[in-house]
């Protein structure tokens, strides 16, 4: 589905990272609520069946990682507001 992740961290502003996590959750919800015609269109386009479950799981995983990073680097734990969140891809 995607290329092998790099070991280099990705730096996002905390607000951008939180917005990205919310977007991923919203897309995950949309895929969970798809009817059969949308599911069939996604399967035809991406060549995966069941597409919505596969992408929903990937979206959930990445949103979880971003949210966990944001929680670990919470400004209330000594990190200034507006600091960058760094997420490393895990190979495998």
C-alpha positions in Angstrom: 0.0 0.0 0.0 2.8 2.4 0.9 6.5 2.7 0.7 8.8 1.5 3.5 8.8 4.2 6.2 11.9 6.2 6.8 13.5 6.2 10.2 13.7 10.1 10.2 11.2 11.8 12.4 8.5 13.9 11.0 8.1 17.3 12.8 4.6 18.9 12.9 3.4 21.8 14.9 1.3 20.4 17.8 -1.9 22.1 16.4 -1.2 20.6 12.9 -0.6 17.1 14.4 -3.9 17.3 16.4 -5.8 18.5 13.3 -4.3 15.6 11.3 -5.3 13.1 13.9 -8.9 14.5 13.9 -9.0 14.3 10.1 -7.8 10.7 10.1 -10.5 9.9 12.7 -13.2 11.6 10.5 -12.1 9.6 7.4 -12.1 6.4 9.5 -15.7 7.2 10.6 -16.7 7.8 7.1 -15.3 4.5 5.9 -17.1 2.7 8.8 -20.4 4.2 7.6 -20.0 3.5 3.9 -22.7 1.6 2.1 -22.0 -1.2 -0.4 -21.8 1.1 -3.4 -19.0 3.2 -1.8 -17.3 0.0 -0.7 -17.4 -1.5 -4.2 -16.1 1.8 -5.7 -13.2 1.9 -3.2 -12.4 -1.8 -3.9 -12.5 -1.3 -7.7 -10.2 1.8 -7.4 -7.7 0.5 -4.8 -7.8 -3.2 -5.7 -8.4 -4.2 -2.1 -11.4 -6.1 -0.7 -12.6 -5.2 1.8 -11.1 -1.8 1.2 -12.9 0.2 3.9 -11.7 -2.1 6.6 -8.1 -2.1 5.5 -8.0 1.7 5.2 -10.0 2.2 8.4 -7.5 0.1 10.3 -4.5 2.0 8.8 -6.2 5.4 9.6 -6.9 4.2 13.2 -3.3 3.1 13.7 -1.8 6.4 12.5 -4.3 8.5 14.5 -3.5 6.5 17.6 0.2 7.1 17.0 -0.2 10.8 16.6 -2.5 11.1 19.6 -0.1 9.0 21.8 2.8 11.3 20.8 0.8 14.4 21.6 -0.2 13.0 24.9 3.4 12.0 25.8 4.6 15.5 24.8 1.7 17.3 26.5 2.5 21.0 27.3 1.4 20.4 30.9 4.3 18.0 31.2 6.9 20.7 30.6 6.6 21.0 26.8 5.8 24.6 25.7 2.5 25.2 23.8 3.2 25.3 20.0 6.1 22.9 20.4 6.7 20.4 17.6 5.4 16.8 17.9 7.8 14.2 16.4 6.5 10.9 15.2 8.8 8.2 14.0 7.6 5.5 11.6 8.2 2.0 12.9 9.6 -0.3 10.2 7.8 -3.5 9.7 
